[in-house]
Amino acid sequence: SVQALNRTLNTAGTAGLLLYSASGISVRALPYTLAAEPISRELLNDGNARRVAIRIDYDYSKVEKDAAVIGANWMTSIATTLGVESYRIKGSSLAAGSVVMTMTVTKPATTEVQSTAVSAEEVAAMIAEQASYGELLITDENNKVLNVYPNDTSILQLIEEPASAQSRTLVIVLGVGLGSFFVIVIVMVLIMVILKTRAEQHRRELLWSADNALLESIQSKKSRPEIIDVEQSSSSSGHSTVRFADSAESSLKRKKKRKSSSRH
């Protein structure tokens, strides 16, 4: 970019490059050689995600109710200004004073070309630098451009966040927890099924025993021999009366009765 500007300024001739002309007024840029001072960033290159904070000159009470939506819109504007994918900047939180916006810069996706992908550390540094230069384009609900400043610690310290390690740990913990939960549930279900099966089997055995006992009782009563006792007595009219007994017990009672009568 600096070389292109130098070529434009120095190829216009001694008259200079015409920048503006109206109402007889002309503005020209005279030949000049620009000197570029590259910005040197001291990066750790640890591959971790970063959190960075900026301060926006705006009334916090106007964003408090819709902080999630407004924060998402501001993150999209920042990503557009930096020329990075919007997914790289997320997890914003807004706090008072005026509005302090803290966001997370994620690592580039594995699908991005690694030679051109910008690390999270460098994107966070770019956000802090553009905030200090007033180059971040953030607007309010009326599309009015707001003043953005670096937060007190945003340039001096970009908080390291080892996203990959934390993600792996979280996944492992969740996996172990869910796995243990499902194992416990399965074991409990199996135990309940076994107990229910045994209870059902025991109930059937009791019913079977009761049925057998009842059947044996009925068969025993049917197989008991009937004892017929014939008793003949004479009535006053000279006729004989014959009585039949169906059981030994009845016969025994009648014999006792006869003996008692004969004694008298």
PASEBA-1860 file (N, C-alpha, C; in nm, 3 decimals):
! residues 264
1> SVQALNRT> 0.082/-0.121/0.000/0.000/0.000/0.000/0.086/0.126/0.000 ~ 0.192/0.125/0.078/0.281/0.242/0.083/0.349/0.262/-0.053 ~ 0.393/0.154/-0.115/0.457/0.164/-0.246/0.360/0.218/-0.350 ~ 0.235/0.176/-0.344/0.135/0.225/-0.439/0.112/0.374/-0.421 ~ 0.106/0.420/-0.296/0.089/0.563/-0.271/0.208/0.643/-0.322 ~ 0.327/0.591/-0.301/0.446/0.660/-0.350/0.446/0.670/-0.502 ~ 0.407/0.562/-0.570/0.402/0.567/-0.717/0.301/0.670/-0.764 ~ 0.185/0.676/-0.698/0.080/0.771/-0.738/0.124/0.915/-0.717
9> LNTAGTAG> 0.185/0.943/-0.605/0.226/1.079/-0.575/0.342/1.126/-0.664 ~ 0.431/1.038/-0.696/0.553/1.078/-0.767/0.543/1.067/-0.918 ~ 0.436/1.007/-0.970/0.421/0.998/-1.117/0.329/1.107/-1.170 ~ 0.276/1.191/-1.083/0.187/1.299/-1.128/0.263/1.421/-1.177 ~ 0.394/1.421/-1.165/0.473/1.535/-1.212/0.490/1.640/-1.104 ~ 0.556/1.744/-1.143/0.585/1.850/-1.046/0.460/1.926/-1.004 ~ 0.355/1.921/-1.090/0.232/1.993/-1.056/0.159/1.926/-0.941 ~ 0.189/1.800/-0.919/0.125/1.728/-0.809/-0.002/1.656/-0.852
17> LLLYSASG> -0.051/1.574/-0.766/-0.170/1.494/-0.792/-0.294/1.574/-0.756 ~ -0.389/1.588/-0.853/-0.511/1.665/-0.832/-0.605/1.584/-0.742 ~ -0.637/1.641/-0.628/-0.725/1.575/-0.532/-0.866/1.633/-0.534 ~ -0.878/1.764/-0.560/-1.010/1.828/-0.554/-1.007/1.951/-0.642 ~ -1.119/1.974/-0.712/-1.129/2.093/-0.796/-1.275/2.132/-0.807 ~ -1.308/2.252/-0.758/-1.445/2.303/-0.766/-1.443/2.452/-0.738 ~ -1.526/2.523/-0.813/-1.539/2.668/-0.797/-1.404/2.738/-0.807 ~ -1.323/2.692/-0.899/-1.193/2.754/-0.920/-1.090/2.721/-0.815
25> ISVRALPY> -1.125/2.629/-0.727/-1.030/2.591/-0.621/-0.979/2.451/-0.651 ~ -0.850/2.437/-0.653/-0.788/2.308/-0.680/-0.699/2.269/-0.562 ~ -0.705/2.143/-0.529/-0.621/2.090/-0.423/-0.537/1.980/-0.484 ~ -0.404/1.995/-0.469/-0.312/1.898/-0.526/-0.218/1.844/-0.418 ~ -0.179/1.719/-0.438/-0.079/1.658/-0.350/0.054/1.662/-0.421 ~ 0.151/1.730/-0.362/0.282/1.743/-0.424/0.360/1.613/-0.410 ~ 0.456/1.591/-0.498/0.537/1.468/-0.489/0.600/1.455/-0.351 ~ 0.590/1.337/-0.300/0.641/1.313/-0.165/0.664/1.162/-0.150
33> TLAAEPIS> 0.766/1.128/-0.079/0.795/0.987/-0.056/0.759/0.952/0.088 ~ 0.664/0.859/0.099/0.619/0.817/0.231/0.715/0.715/0.289 ~ 0.736/0.725/0.418/0.820/0.628/0.488/0.729/0.539/0.574 ~ 0.738/0.411/0.550/0.654/0.317/0.624/0.723/0.272/0.752 ~ 0.647/0.274/0.859/0.697/0.224/0.987/0.614/0.102/1.024 ~ 0.666/-0.014/1.000/0.587/-0.135/1.027/0.559/-0.151/1.176 ~ 0.440/-0.201/1.202/0.401/-0.229/1.340/0.453/-0.367/1.379 ~ 0.526/-0.370/1.486/0.582/-0.496/1.532/0.502/-0.543/1.653
41> RELLNDGN> 0.446/-0.663/1.642/0.368/-0.722/1.751/0.448/-0.835/1.813 ~ 0.461/-0.829/1.941/0.528/-0.937/2.012/0.424/-1.044/2.046 ~ 0.425/-1.152/1.973/0.326/-1.257/1.988/0.388/-1.380/2.052 ~ 0.308/-1.447/2.129/0.352/-1.571/2.193/0.339/-1.691/2.099 ~ 0.244/-1.679/2.004/0.221/-1.787/1.908/0.195/-1.921/1.978 ~ 0.111/-1.916/2.083/0.081/-2.038/2.157/-0.042/-2.111/2.101 ~ -0.108/-2.050/2.004/-0.224/-2.116/1.943/-0.349/-2.113/2.027 ~ -0.350/-2.038/2.136/-0.468/-2.032/2.223/-0.564/-1.924/2.178
49> ARRVAIRI> -0.688/-1.936/2.225/-0.786/-1.829/2.203/-0.753/-1.712/2.295 ~ -0.819/-1.600/2.273/-0.792/-1.481/2.353/-0.923/-1.413/2.391 ~ -0.918/-1.339/2.502/-1.028/-1.248/2.538/-0.972/-1.107/2.542 ~ -1.047/-1.018/2.484/-1.002/-0.879/2.473/-1.120/-0.789/2.505 ~ -1.093/-0.673/2.562/-1.198/-0.580/2.604/-1.177/-0.443/2.540 ~ -1.288/-0.379/2.506/-1.284/-0.242/2.455/-1.389/-0.161/2.531 ~ -1.374/-0.029/2.528/-1.469/0.059/2.595/-1.539/0.145/2.492 ~ -1.672/0.144/2.495/-1.754/0.216/2.396/-1.820/0.333/2.467
57> DYDYSKVE> -1.810/0.451/2.406/-1.867/0.573/2.464/-2.018/0.574/2.439 ~ -2.091/0.508/2.530/-2.235/0.494/2.513/-2.298/0.470/2.650 ~ -2.425/0.505/2.661/-2.497/0.489/2.786/-2.534/0.341/2.805 ~ -2.486/0.283/2.914/-2.508/0.140/2.936/-2.657/0.107/2.953 ~ -2.734/0.200/3.009/-2.877/0.173/3.031/-2.952/0.150/2.900 ~ -2.897/0.198/2.789/-2.962/0.180/2.660/-2.936/0.042/2.599 ~ -2.839/-0.029/2.651/-2.806/-0.160/2.595/-2.830/-0.273/2.696 ~ -2.863/-0.237/2.819/-2.871/-0.338/2.925/-2.977/-0.443/2.895
65> KDAAVIGA> -3.095/-0.402/2.846/-3.204/-0.496/2.823/-3.178/-0.588/2.704 ~ -3.115/-0.536/2.600/-3.089/-0.614/2.479/-2.939/-0.636/2.461 ~ -2.870/-0.664/2.569/-2.724/-0.674/2.564/-2.679/-0.785/2.469 ~ -2.750/-0.898/2.466/-2.707/-1.011/2.382/-2.716/-0.975/2.234 ~ -2.828/-0.914/2.195/-2.847/-0.878/2.052/-2.750/-0.769/2.011 ~ -2.740/-0.665/2.093/-2.651/-0.553/2.059/-2.506/-0.600/2.057 ~ -2.468/-0.682/2.152/-2.331/-0.734/2.153/-2.301/-0.816/2.029 ~ -2.398/-0.896/1.983/-2.378/-0.976/1.862/-2.361/-0.886/1.740
73> NWMTSIAT> -2.440/-0.780/1.731/-2.427/-0.687/1.618/-2.291/-0.617/1.620 ~ -2.246/-0.576/1.737/-2.116/-0.509/1.746/-2.002/-0.603/1.712 ~ -2.013/-0.730/1.751/-1.908/-0.826/1.717/-1.901/-0.847/1.566 ~ -2.019/-0.850/1.501/-2.020/-0.864/1.354/-1.954/-0.744/1.288 ~ -1.980/-0.624/1.340/-1.917/-0.504/1.285/-1.765/-0.508/1.302 ~ -1.721/-0.554/1.417/-1.576/-0.562/1.441/-1.513/-0.663/1.347 ~ -1.576/-0.779/1.328/-1.522/-0.879/1.237/-1.515/-0.826/1.095 ~ -1.617/-0.752/1.053/-1.617/-0.693/0.919/-1.504/-0.592/0.905
81> TLGVESYR> -1.485/-0.510/1.007/-1.378/-0.410/1.003/-1.240/-0.476/0.993 ~ -1.223/-0.587/1.066/-1.093/-0.655/1.066/-1.074/-0.744/0.944 ~ -1.185/-0.777/0.876/-1.174/-0.866/0.761/-1.156/-1.012/0.800 ~ -1.214/-1.052/0.914/-1.208/-1.192/0.957/-1.349/-1.248/0.959 ~ -1.358/-1.380/0.962/-1.489/-1.444/0.968/-1.558/-1.409/1.100 ~ -1.691/-1.391/1.092/-1.765/-1.347/1.211/-1.763/-1.451/1.323 ~ -1.744/-1.580/1.289/-1.743/-1.682/1.393/-1.620/-1.671/1.483 ~ -1.519/-1.597/1.436/-1.395/-1.585/1.515/-1.414/-1.499/1.640
89> IKGSSLAA> -1.517/-1.414/1.641/-1.539/-1.324/1.755/-1.676/-1.356/1.813 ~ -1.679/-1.398/1.938/-1.806/-1.439/1.999/-1.798/-1.424/2.151 ~ -1.908/-1.461/2.217/-1.911/-1.461/2.363/-1.895/-1.324/2.425 ~ -1.966/-1.226/2.368/-1.950/-1.091/2.422/-2.026/-1.075/2.553 ~ -1.974/-0.989/2.637/-2.044/-0.949/2.760/-2.028/-0.799/2.775 ~ -2.139/-0.733/2.809/-2.140/-0.587/2.822/-2.154/-0.550/2.969 ~ -2.076/-0.451/3.010/-2.081/-0.404/3.148/-2.076/-0.253/3.149 ~ -2.116/-0.195/3.259/-2.120/-0.050/3.269/-1.981/0.009/3.279
97> GSVVMTMT> -1.972/0.131/3.220/-1.854/0.213/3.240/-1.767/0.249/3.120 ~ -1.809/0.332/3.027/-1.944/0.357/2.977/-2.011/0.224/2.940 ~ -1.965/0.162/2.828/-2.001/0.023/2.800/-1.870/-0.051/2.777 ~ -1.837/-0.140/2.866/-1.717/-0.222/2.850/-1.759/-0.353/2.785 ~ -1.706/-0.377/2.667/-1.742/-0.497/2.592/-1.622/-0.593/2.592 ~ -1.645/-0.710/2.648/-1.542/-0.815/2.651/-1.585/-0.926/2.558 ~ -1.494/-0.972/2.474/-1.528/-1.074/2.374/-1.416/-1.176/2.365 ~ -1.451/-1.291/2.310/-1.355/-1.399/2.290/-1.320/-1.409/2.143
105> VTKPATTE> -1.191/-1.419/2.115/-1.144/-1.443/1.978/-1.100/-1.589/1.971 ~ -1.167/-1.664/1.885/-1.138/-1.807/1.876/-1.027/-1.834/1.776 ~ -0.978/-1.957/1.781/-0.876/-2.000/1.686/-0.938/-2.017/1.548 ~ -0.858/-2.008/1.443/-0.914/-2.031/1.309/-0.959/-2.175/1.293 ~ -1.060/-2.194/1.210/-1.110/-2.329/1.185/-1.006/-2.411/1.112 ~ -1.015/-2.542/1.128/-0.919/-2.631/1.063/-0.935/-2.629/0.912 ~ -1.053/-2.582/0.864/-1.075/-2.577/0.719/-1.007/-2.457/0.655 ~ -0.966/-2.359/0.734/-0.900/-2.242/0.678/-0.757/-2.277/0.639
113> VQSTAVSA> -0.709/-2.209/0.536/-0.571/-2.229/0.492/-0.478/-2.178/0.600 ~ -0.395/-2.267/0.653/-0.313/-2.231/0.768/-0.211/-2.122/0.735 ~ -0.171/-2.113/0.611/-0.071/-2.012/0.575/-0.128/-1.871/0.577 ~ -0.260/-1.858/0.557/-0.323/-1.725/0.556/-0.410/-1.701/0.678 ~ -0.434/-1.803/0.759/-0.518/-1.786/0.877/-0.448/-1.699/0.980 ~ -0.524/-1.608/1.041/-0.470/-1.519/1.142/-0.499/-1.580/1.278 ~ -0.399/-1.585/1.363/-0.418/-1.645/1.495/-0.509/-1.559/1.580 ~ -0.568/-1.623/1.682/-0.655/-1.551/1.775/-0.578/-1.442/1.849
121> EEVAAMIA> -0.455/-1.470/1.879/-0.371/-1.372/1.948/-0.354/-1.246/1.865 ~ -0.330/-1.263/1.735/-0.309/-1.146/1.649/-0.439/-1.072/1.624 ~ -0.550/-1.144/1.609/-0.679/-1.076/1.591/-0.712/-0.992/1.714 ~ -0.687/-1.046/1.833/-0.712/-0.970/1.956/-0.623/-0.846/1.962 ~ -0.498/-0.859/1.919/-0.408/-0.743/1.916/-0.458/-0.638/1.816 ~ -0.511/-0.684/1.703/-0.564/-0.591/1.603/-0.685/-0.516/1.657 ~ -0.770/-0.586/1.733/-0.886/-0.518/1.793/-0.840/-0.410/1.889 ~ -0.744/-0.442/1.973/-0.693/-0.343/2.069/-0.628/-0.225/1.997
129> EQASYGEL> -0.554/-0.253/1.890/-0.487/-0.146/1.816/-0.588/-0.056/1.747 ~ -0.688/-0.116/1.679/-0.786/-0.034/1.609/-0.870/0.047/1.707 ~ -0.895/-0.009/1.827/-0.965/0.070/1.928/-0.884/0.191/1.970 ~ -0.753/0.174/1.981/-0.668/0.286/2.020/-0.657/0.390/1.909 ~ -0.670/0.347/1.781/-0.663/0.440/1.669/-0.799/0.496/1.630 ~ -0.906/0.450/1.697/-1.040/0.497/1.663/-1.089/0.445/1.528 ~ -1.047/0.327/1.491/-1.082/0.273/1.360/-1.193/0.169/1.364 ~ -1.238/0.127/1.482/-1.345/0.030/1.490/-1.479/0.098/1.462
137> LITDENNK> -1.554/0.042/1.369/-1.681/0.101/1.329/-1.794/0.034/1.405 ~ -1.842/0.102/1.510/-1.954/0.052/1.590/-2.058/0.163/1.597 ~ -2.184/0.126/1.571/-2.292/0.226/1.566/-2.400/0.192/1.668 ~ -2.483/0.292/1.698/-2.596/0.271/1.787/-2.719/0.232/1.705 ~ -2.836/0.233/1.770/-2.959/0.190/1.700/-2.999/0.286/1.588 ~ -2.944/0.408/1.591/-2.973/0.508/1.486/-2.860/0.517/1.384 ~ -2.772/0.415/1.383/-2.657/0.411/1.291/-2.561/0.526/1.312 ~ -2.558/0.580/1.431/-2.460/0.683/1.464/-2.332/0.615/1.511
145> VLNVYPND> -2.220/0.657/1.452/-2.091/0.596/1.486/-2.052/0.636/1.629 ~ -2.015/0.535/1.705/-1.977/0.558/1.845/-1.826/0.560/1.859 ~ -1.780/0.635/1.956/-1.637/0.638/1.985/-1.598/0.513/2.063 ~ -1.490/0.451/2.021/-1.443/0.328/2.082/-1.300/0.350/2.130 ~ -1.273/0.305/2.251/-1.141/0.321/2.310/-1.092/0.185/2.361 ~ -0.963/0.169/2.370/-0.914/0.045/2.431/-0.946/0.045/2.579 ~ -0.979/-0.072/2.632/-0.998/-0.082/2.775/-0.862/-0.067/2.844 ~ -0.863/-0.042/2.972/-0.739/-0.012/3.043/-0.634/-0.121/3.025
153> TSILQLIE> -0.676/-0.246/3.021/-0.579/-0.356/3.014/-0.581/-0.429/2.880 ~ -0.660/-0.379/2.782/-0.676/-0.456/2.658/-0.547/-0.463/2.578 ~ -0.466/-0.354/2.578/-0.343/-0.355/2.500/-0.229/-0.416/2.581 ~ -0.225/-0.384/2.710/-0.115/-0.432/2.791/-0.124/-0.583/2.816 ~ -0.244/-0.632/2.830/-0.259/-0.774/2.862/-0.379/-0.832/2.787 ~ -0.352/-0.925/2.701/-0.456/-1.002/2.633/-0.464/-1.136/2.705 ~ -0.575/-1.157/2.770/-0.587/-1.274/2.859/-0.581/-1.402/2.777 ~ -0.490/-1.489/2.815/-0.477/-1.617/2.745/-0.591/-1.709/2.785
161> EPASAQSR> -0.642/-1.780/2.689/-0.748/-1.875/2.714/-0.721/-2.000/2.631 ~ -0.663/-2.101/2.691/-0.632/-2.223/2.615/-0.760/-2.297/2.578 ~ -0.823/-2.253/2.470/-0.953/-2.307/2.433/-0.948/-2.455/2.403 ~ -0.842/-2.498/2.334/-0.837/-2.638/2.295/-0.827/-2.730/2.416 ~ -0.742/-2.694/2.511/-0.726/-2.777/2.630/-0.852/-2.777/2.714 ~ -0.912/-2.658/2.732/-1.034/-2.651/2.810/-1.146/-2.728/2.743 ~ -1.154/-2.718/2.610/-1.260/-2.789/2.539/-1.243/-2.939/2.555 ~ -1.117/-2.986/2.541/-1.095/-3.130/2.555/-1.129/-3.176/2.697
169> TLVIVLGV> -1.089/-3.097/2.797/-1.120/-3.134/2.935/-1.269/-3.137/2.958 ~ -1.339/-3.035/2.906/-1.484/-3.030/2.924/-1.552/-3.148/2.857 ~ -1.506/-3.181/2.736/-1.565/-3.295/2.665/-1.541/-3.424/2.741 ~ -1.419/-3.439/2.794/-1.387/-3.561/2.869/-1.473/-3.571/2.994 ~ -1.485/-3.459/3.068/-1.565/-3.461/3.191/-1.711/-3.492/3.159 ~ -1.764/-3.426/3.056/-1.903/-3.452/3.018/-1.922/-3.596/2.973 ~ -1.825/-3.646/2.895/-1.835/-3.784/2.848/-1.833/-3.884/2.962 ~ -1.741/-3.863/3.057/-1.734/-3.954/3.171/-1.861/-3.945/3.255
177> GLGSFFVI> -1.908/-3.822/3.276/-2.029/-3.805/3.357/-2.151/-3.869/3.293 ~ -2.171/-3.842/3.163/-2.286/-3.900/3.094/-2.274/-4.051/3.085 ~ -2.151/-4.100/3.058/-2.132/-4.244/3.051/-2.165/-4.311/3.182 ~ -2.116/-4.253/3.293/-2.144/-4.310/3.425/-2.293/-4.307/3.454 ~ -2.359/-4.198/3.417/-2.503/-4.188/3.441/-2.579/-4.296/3.367 ~ -2.546/-4.316/3.239/-2.617/-4.417/3.160/-2.588/-4.558/3.213 ~ -2.464/-4.582/3.257/-2.431/-4.714/3.313/-2.513/-4.740/3.439 ~ -2.522/-4.639/3.526/-2.600/-4.654/3.649/-2.746/-4.680/3.617
185> VIVMVLIM> -2.800/-4.604/3.521/-2.940/-4.623/3.482/-2.963/-4.764/3.428 ~ -2.872/-4.811/3.342/-2.888/-4.945/3.284/-2.882/-5.052/3.393 ~ -2.786/-5.038/3.486/-2.774/-5.136/3.595/-2.900/-5.137/3.681 ~ -2.953/-5.018/3.714/-3.075/-5.010/3.794/-3.193/-5.074/3.722 ~ -3.203/-5.049/3.592/-3.313/-5.109/3.514/-3.301/-5.261/3.514 ~ -3.178/-5.312/3.496/-3.157/-5.457/3.497/-3.194/-5.517/3.633 ~ -3.152/-5.450/3.741/-3.185/-5.498/3.875/-3.335/-5.501/3.895 ~ -3.405/-5.396/3.852/-3.551/-5.392/3.867/-3.618/-5.502/3.786
193> VILKTRAE> -3.567/-5.527/3.665/-3.623/-5.634/3.582/-3.604/-5.769/3.648 ~ -3.482/-5.792/3.703/-3.454/-5.920/3.769/-3.544/-5.938/3.891 ~ -3.556/-5.832/3.974/-3.640/-5.842/4.092/-3.786/-5.866/4.055 ~ -3.833/-5.799/3.953/-3.971/-5.817/3.910/-3.994/-5.958/3.857 ~ -3.896/-6.010/3.782/-3.908/-6.147/3.729/-3.913/-6.249/3.842 ~ -3.826/-6.231/3.941/-3.825/-6.323/4.055/-3.954/-6.314/4.134 ~ -4.004/-6.193/4.155/-4.130/-6.177/4.229/-4.245/-6.243/4.154 ~ -4.247/-6.228/4.024/-4.351/-6.290/3.943/-4.341/-6.443/3.949
201> QHRRELLW> -4.218/-6.493/3.943/-4.198/-6.637/3.951/-4.242/-6.691/4.088 ~ -4.209/-6.619/4.195/-4.249/-6.660/4.329/-4.401/-6.659/4.343 ~ -4.465/-6.557/4.286/-4.612/-6.550/4.292/-4.675/-6.667/4.219 ~ -4.618/-6.701/4.103/-4.671/-6.816/4.029/-4.651/-6.946/4.106 ~ -4.537/-6.960/4.174/-4.514/-7.081/4.253/-4.614/-7.091/4.367 ~ -4.644/-6.981/4.434/-4.743/-6.982/4.541/-4.880/-7.019/4.488 ~ -4.917/-6.960/4.374/-5.047/-6.994/4.315/-5.052/-7.141/4.276 ~ -4.942/-7.191/4.222/-4.937/-7.332/4.181/-4.951/-7.423/4.303
209> SADNALLE> -4.884/-7.391/4.413/-4.893/-7.470/4.535/-5.034/-7.467/4.592 ~ -5.096/-7.347/4.591/-5.232/-7.336/4.642/-5.329/-7.417/4.557 ~ -5.312/-7.411/4.426/-5.398/-7.489/4.336/-5.381/-7.639/4.360 ~ -5.257/-7.682/4.378/-5.233/-7.825/4.403/-5.296/-7.870/4.534 ~ -5.282/-7.787/4.638/-5.340/-7.821/4.767/-5.491/-7.832/4.758 ~ -5.552/-7.736/4.686/-5.698/-7.738/4.670/-5.743/-7.862/4.593 ~ -5.668/-7.895/4.488/-5.703/-8.011/4.407/-5.689/-8.141/4.487 ~ -5.585/-8.153/4.567/-5.566/-8.272/4.650/-5.677/-8.284/4.753
217> SIQSKKSR> -5.720/-8.171/4.808/-5.828/-8.173/4.906/-5.958/-8.222/4.843 ~ -5.985/-8.173/4.723/-6.108/-8.216/4.653/-6.102/-8.364/4.620 ~ -5.989/-8.410/4.570/-5.975/-8.551/4.535/-5.984/-8.639/4.657 ~ -5.932/-8.596/4.773/-5.939/-8.673/4.897/-6.083/-8.691/4.943 ~ -6.162/-8.585/4.933/-6.303/-8.594/4.973/-6.381/-8.686/4.881 ~ -6.346/-8.681/4.751/-6.419/-8.767/4.657/-6.385/-8.914/4.677 ~ -6.263/-8.946/4.715/-6.220/-9.085/4.730/-6.255/-9.146/4.865 ~ -6.312/-9.072/4.963/-6.345/-9.124/5.095/-6.466/-9.219/5.082
225> PEIIDVEQ> -6.458/-9.345/5.132/-6.568/-9.442/5.118/-6.689/-9.404/5.204 ~ -6.810/-9.428/5.149/-6.933/-9.399/5.221/-6.977/-9.523/5.298 ~ -7.010/-9.507/5.421/-7.055/-9.618/5.507/-7.205/-9.607/5.525 ~ -7.269/-9.713/5.484/-7.416/-9.714/5.493/-7.456/-9.797/5.613 ~ -7.528/-9.741/5.701/-7.575/-9.811/5.820/-7.727/-9.824/5.812 ~ -7.771/-9.946/5.830/-7.915/-9.972/5.821/-7.968/-9.995/5.961 ~ -8.064/-9.919/5.997/-8.124/-9.932/6.129/-8.272/-9.962/6.113 ~ -8.311/-10.068/6.175/-8.451/-10.108/6.164/-8.515/-10.098/6.303
233> SSSSSGHS> -8.627/-10.035/6.307/-8.699/-10.021/6.433/-8.846/-10.046/6.409 ~ -8.912/-10.082/6.513/-9.056/-10.111/6.500/-9.135/-9.996/6.559 ~ -9.230/-9.958/6.484/-9.317/-9.851/6.532/-9.436/-9.914/6.603 ~ -9.515/-9.833/6.659/-9.632/-9.880/6.732/-9.732/-9.945/6.640 ~ -9.724/-9.912/6.512/-9.819/-9.970/6.416/-9.773/-10.101/6.361 ~ -9.657/-10.147/6.402/-9.605/-10.275/6.359/-9.526/-10.269/6.232 ~ -9.508/-10.150/6.175/-9.429/-10.135/6.052/-9.283/-10.112/6.088 ~ -9.196/-10.158/6.000/-9.053/-10.140/6.022/-9.004/-10.014/5.950
241> TVRFADSA> -8.918/-9.941/6.017/-8.863/-9.819/5.956/-8.714/-9.839/5.934 ~ -8.668/-9.811/5.812/-8.526/-9.828/5.777/-8.463/-9.691/5.755 ~ -8.351/-9.663/5.824/-8.281/-9.536/5.808/-8.140/-9.562/5.760 ~ -8.092/-9.478/5.671/-7.959/-9.494/5.611/-7.871/-9.378/5.656 ~ -7.750/-9.412/5.683/-7.651/-9.309/5.722/-7.544/-9.303/5.615 ~ -7.499/-9.185/5.588/-7.400/-9.167/5.480/-7.258/-9.169/5.529 ~ -7.241/-9.172/5.660/-7.103/-9.165/5.708/-7.087/-9.243/5.835 ~ -6.964/-9.275/5.866/-6.933/-9.351/5.988/-6.967/-9.271/6.111
249> ESSLKRKK> -6.955/-9.144/6.104/-6.982/-9.059/6.219/-7.129/-9.064/6.257 ~ -7.215/-9.061/6.156/-7.359/-9.069/6.183/-7.396/-9.203/6.241 ~ -7.335/-9.310/6.190/-7.361/-9.446/6.240/-7.319/-9.458/6.385 ~ -7.202/-9.402/6.417/-7.154/-9.409/6.553/-7.247/-9.338/6.649 ~ -7.301/-9.226/6.608/-7.394/-9.151/6.693/-7.521/-9.231/6.719 ~ -7.569/-9.298/6.616/-7.692/-9.375/6.631/-7.670/-9.497/6.722 ~ -7.553/-9.560/6.711/-7.524/-9.674/6.798/-7.520/-9.632/6.944 ~ -7.461/-9.520/6.972/-7.456/-9.470/7.107/-7.597/-9.441/7.158
257> KRKSSSRH> -7.678/-9.394/7.070/-7.815/-9.361/7.107/-7.894/-9.485/7.144 ~ -7.872/-9.591/7.065/-7.943/-9.719/7.090/-7.899/-9.780/7.222 ~ -7.770/-9.777/7.250/-7.721/-9.831/7.375/-7.780/-9.758/7.493 ~ -7.791/-9.627/7.481/-7.849/-9.549/7.588/-7.993/-9.583/7.609 ~ -8.064/-9.611/7.501/-8.208/-9.645/7.512/-8.227/-9.781/7.575 ~ -8.141/-9.877/7.538/-8.154/-10.012/7.592/-8.129/-10.017/7.742 ~ -8.047/-9.931/7.791/-8.019/-9.928/7.933/-8.140/-9.883/8.010 ~ -8.211/-9.791/7.951/-8.330/-9.741/8.021/-8.445/-9.841/8.010
END
